Amino acid sequence: MNAALAPVESAPAIDLADVRRRLKANRNALAGYFSAERADIFLGLDACALARHHLYIGGPPGLAKSLIVETWAHQFTAGALYRRELLTRQTAETDVLCYLDVPAFAKQGVYVYRYDGKITEGHFAFVDEAFKASGSLLNALLTWLNERTVRGGYRSPLVTAIAASNEFGEDDTTAALEDRFLVRFWIDRLGAAARLAFLRGRAAGSCPPSLEYATRAELEAAQREAGTAGSVPPSLAPVTLAELEAAQREVATFPVDDAVTVALSALSDALYGIGIEVSDRRIGWCVEILRAIAWLDGADCVDVDHIDFLSNVLWRRPEDKPGVDAAIATVDRGVIGEVRRLCETALAPYHEARANLDAAAFRAVAHGHATRIHDAAGDIRDRFGGRVPERLRPRVRGYLAELREAYEACQEAARTL
């Protein structure tokens, strides 16, 4: 057969519902491993990857900020690169983004820039102590984050950058850089219950080394050799770069209920009234990140119940957060917002126990989890059974099905005692 006439094999269709399912399963596994108190961070990371926005994690040293990001990014290793960089006051643009090929300049008299090994090669990039950037590096970072371009015309494949710091800049010189990170988390040490679960998990093994330098199989082998098997990162279902890009295209055109735009405008006014300024650019970006949140939620469109997530978007400094939360509380978030809150509150301890306890220990506490989950499902039926609009009923049934699945798993574990 003439090669020119040979049929062209089309790429297999991507099942976006399955991509969403895998992302959710990975978030549950990660929240169980690191603590349910960190669950919103993984939701924010997924949403930023889908909306091509950037995320910031701040807090005191020693809270595993870099490990949280590394472990999450590991699900995209099929076709995507992860890069990281630590900034200091002395870090220059050539240390981080690109460097001049001096031999090429000496021979040809032209400026040729190289990017191999630099953070700009990454689809996912972690910038530690990001707000220590200054001078030309600060300006170059802004261009890289906004336009995805670097000196020399290089087009970076960057999907999402994650910044971390122990503190914010001392003045307004980094304000523009801070503003590029749409989703923001300020974390503190774990609460008593979450810390106890964390310690029990670590007591079964050892804290794993960086995933950047080891595969899961290598980690398990090293721990078996050391006699410390039992505390390895969760197995994450892989999500390819092609699957992520297909999901991004769907998210970019996801419908938005008009009630959301009305609520966002009112929310902007409410925040301005208490001295928290939200630029038109940032309130516009809110629509983009809410599209990703609604898609991950399995909704048909962005609805007012998704606005709760903006408590991780609209503050500039941690002290602003109570005011932001109070302003969001004035917006009607609808039935689904409350149903989701009840469901997540009931399931968070269950996911954490499954991730951190061995089978025998989980069986011992399974009955208590089953009771909590059963009560949450009953509460949802009693409070909302007769007043859920038809278009929202499939979503409520989805939350109830998730509770039922966890309840049955607990009941099965309790029966084997």
N, C-alpha and C positions, 0 to 999 in steps of 0.2 A: 504493500500500500504506500502511496505517496505520503511522505512524512508531513507535507504541508496540509494534507487532507485528513490526517489522523485526528480522531476526536480528542478534544481537550478535556481532561478530567477536571471537573469543578471541585472546589473545596467543599468538604462536607458541611452541611448546615450546622450552625451553632445553636444548641438548645439553651436559650438564655434563662429559662426557668431553672434548669439544672445548674447553671452558673450561679444563680442567686442562692439556690439550695446549698451549694458547696461553700459559698462565702459565709452563709449563716452558720453552717456546721463548724467552720473554722473559727468564727468569732466565739461560738460557745466553748470550743476546746481551749482557745487562748484565754478567755475570761476565767475558765475553770482552773487553768494552770497558774495564771498570774494573780487571780482574785477577781471576784465579781465586782469589786469596787473599781476595777479598771475596764469594765465591759464597754462603757461609753467611748473610751479611747479607740477600741477596735472598730466600733461602728463609725466613728469619725474618720479613721484611716481608710476604711472601705469607701465611704462617701467621697472623700477627697480624691481617691484613685479614680472613681467613676466620673467625677465632675472636673478632674484635672486642676484641683486646687491644692493648696499647701496647708500644713498643720503644724502647730506649735505645742510642745509639752514642756512646761516649766515646773520647778519645784526644787527642794533641797537635794544635795548630793546623796547618792546611795539608794535611789528609788527605782533602779533598773530601767531608766528611760531608754537608754540605747538598746538594751536587750529586748524590751517590748517591741521596738521598731524593727530590729533585726529579725525577730521570730515571726512577726506578722508578714514582713516582706518575703519570707522564705516560701510562701505559697505561690509566688509569682516567678519562681526561678526558672520555669520552663520558657525560655525566650527573653527574659528580662534581666537586666543587670542591676545589682544593688551596690552603691558606693557610699562611703562615709568619710567625713573630714572633721577634725577638731581645729577650731580657730583660736588664735591668740591675738593680742594687740599687734604683734609683729608679722602676722601672716600676710603674705602678699598675693596678688592676683595670680602670679605665676606658680605659686605653691598649690593653688586650689583648682583653678579653672582651665588654664592653658599655659603653655610656655613657648617661647620663641626658639625655633630651630636655628641655633647659632651657626652650625656648619653650613646649612643651606644659605644663610644670609652671607656668610663669608665667601662662598663659592659663586652665588648667583646675584647677590646684592638685593634680594627681595625678602620681604617679611613673610615667613611661613610659620604658622602656629601649629603646635601639636597638642593633642587632647588625650592621648593614651595614658591610662592610669589615673586620670583626673576625675573629679566628681561629676563633671559634665558629661561623661560617658554613660552615666547611670540613668535607668528609667525611674528608679527610686533612689533618693539621695537623703542621707542623714547628715545634718550640719550641727555638730555639737558646739555649744557656746557661740551660737550664731551672732549674738548681738555684741560680740567683741570685734566684729569687722569694722574697719575704718578706712578712710582714704579712698583710693581707686578701687580697692576690693569691694567696698560697700556699694559703689555705683555699678560695678560689674555684676555683683550678685543680684541687684535689682533688675538688670536687663535679662540675666539668665532666668530668673524666676518668672518675670512677666512675659517676655517675648520668646523665651527658650533659645536665645541666640548668645553667642560668645564672640569675643574678639577674633577677627579673622573670618567672620561670616559663618562659623560652624553652627549648625542647627542641632541643638541638644535633644535627645530623645526623651527628656525628662517628662514623666507623668506626674509625680508628686514629690515634693521636697518636704522633709520633716525637720524642723528646727527644735533644739533643746537648749535650755540654759538654766542656771541656778538663780539667775536674777535678770532683771531688765536693764536696759541702758540707763546710765545716770542722768542723761539729758535727752533732748529731742533729736539728736543726730541720727539715731537708728529708728526714728518713728516711721519713716517710709518703708524700711525693711520689715518692721513689725507688722505693718499693715498688709504686707503681701501674704501673711499667714492667716487665712480666713478662719479656720477652726482652731480653737485654743483650749488647752486644758492646763490647769494649775493643780498639781497633785501633792499630797502630803503622805506621811507614813500611814500604813494600813491601820484600820480600826482593830480593836482587840480581837473580835471574832475572826476577822479575815486574817489577821496576823497569826493566830493560833493554827488556822487551817494551813497557812503557808509554811509554818514551822514543822507541822506534822508531815507535810509533803516532803520537805527537805530532810527530815529525820530518816525517811525511807531511802535516801540516796544522797547525791551531791548536787550542788548547783551547777548546771551545765556550762561549758565554755561557749564562746561565741559561735553562732551558726554560720558566720561569715567564713570560718576556717574549718568547719567540720560538717559532714553529713550526719543524718540521724544514725545511720548504721555505724559510723565511726564513733559517735558518742556512746552508743550502746556497747560497742566492743570495748572502748576504753573503760567504761564503768564496770563491765563484767570483769575485766582484768584487775581493776582496783577493788572489786568486791563491793561496789556501791550502786548496783543496778537499782532502778526504781524511780529516779527523778530525772527524766529526760523530757525535752519539750514535746508537746503533743504532735501526733501525726496530722499534717494538714493536707487536705485534698488539693492537688495542684490546679491552678487556674492559669491558662496560657495567656500570652500577650494578645493573641488573636481574639480570644474569648473576652478579655477585658476591653479591647477596642470595640468589639461588637456591642457590649453592654454600654460603653460610653456613648455610642451613637444613639442608642435607644433612650438613654437618660437625657441627652441633649434636647430631645423633642418631647419629653414627657409632659403630659397636660397638667395645667395648674388651675385649680378652682379659683374663680374670681374672688371668693371670700378670703382667700389667702392674700391676694394683693391688697385688698382693703385692710386686712389685719396688719400687714407689714407696714403700710403707710401710717396707721394709727399707732403702731408700736414705735416707729421712728419718732413721731411727735411726743409720745409719752416719755421716751428716753431723753429727748432734748429738754423736756420740761424739768427733769431732775438732774440736768447737767452732764448727761452722757451723750456725747455727739457721735452719731453714726453717719458716715458720709453716704452720698447717693450711690457711689460705687459699691460700698460694702452692702447696703441694703439691696442693691441689684444682684450682687453675688449671692445673697441669701436665697434668692429664687433658684439659682443653680445648685446650691448644696441641698436645698429641700427637695429638688427633683431626685437627687441621688438617694436621699433618705427614704422618700416615698417608694422609689423603685426597689430598694433593699427590703422595704416593708411588705412588698407584694401588693401594693395598692394600685388602683386604676388611675389615680391622679394624685397630685399634691393636695392635701386637704388641711384644714386648720389644726387637726390633731398632730400634725408633724411639726408645728411651730415650736413645741417644747425644746427641740434640739438646738434652737438658736441661743439657748443659755450658754452654749459653748462657742458662740460666734460673736456676740454683740458687746463683750467687755474688752477694755483695753488693758486694765490693771486688775489684779485679783480683788481689790477692794470695790470695784465696780459691780462685781457679780451679784450681790444681794439686790441692788437696784434693778439690774437686768431681769433677775428672776421675778421680782415684784411686778415689773412692767409686763412681762410675759403672762403672769397670772391674771392680768386684767383682760386678756384676750380669750375668747371662748374657744377652747381646743376640742370641743365635741366629745361624743361618746367614745370613739375609738381611742383617744388619748388616755382616758381613764381605764378602759379595758386593757390597753397595753401595759399601763403602769401596774395594775393588779397582777397581770400575767408575769411580768418580768420580776416583780417582787417575790412571787411564789417560786419561780424557777431558778433564780440566782443561787440560793443555797444548794439546790439540787445539783446544778451543773458544777458548782465548786466541790461538793462532796464526791461526785463521780470522778473528777479530775485528780483529787488529792488523797483519796482513801483507797486502800486495797479492797478486794472483794469482800473479805470477812468484816472489815470495819464498816463498809457501806451497808452490808446486810443489817448490822446492828442499829443503824440509824434510819433505815429505809422506811419503817413504819411512820416515824415522825414526819419525814418529807412527804409521804403519801397523804397524811392527814392535812398538812398545810396546803398541798396542791388541790386536794378535794374541796377544801373550804374556799379556796380562791375561785374555783370553777363555779361553786354554788353561789358565791357572792356575785359573780358576773351575771349568772342567770337571773337571780332575784332582782338585781338592780336595773338590768338593761334588757331583759328578755322581751318585754312588750313595747319598747320604744326605740328600737334600732331601725333606722330607715332601710328600705329594701336594698339599696345599693351598697350598704355597709355590712349587711348580714353575712356574706361570704367571708369577710375579714374577721368578724367576731367568731364565726365557726372555725376559722383557721387557728385563732388563739385557743379556743376550747379544745381543738384537736391536739394542739401542742401540749396542753395541760394533761389531756387524757393519756397521751403517749408516755409522758413522764410518770404519771400516776401508775399506769400499768407496769412500768419498769420497776418502780418502787415496790409494788405489791408482789411481783414475781421474786424480787430479791428477798423480801421479808418472809415469803413462804419457804425459802430454802434454809432458813435458820434452824 
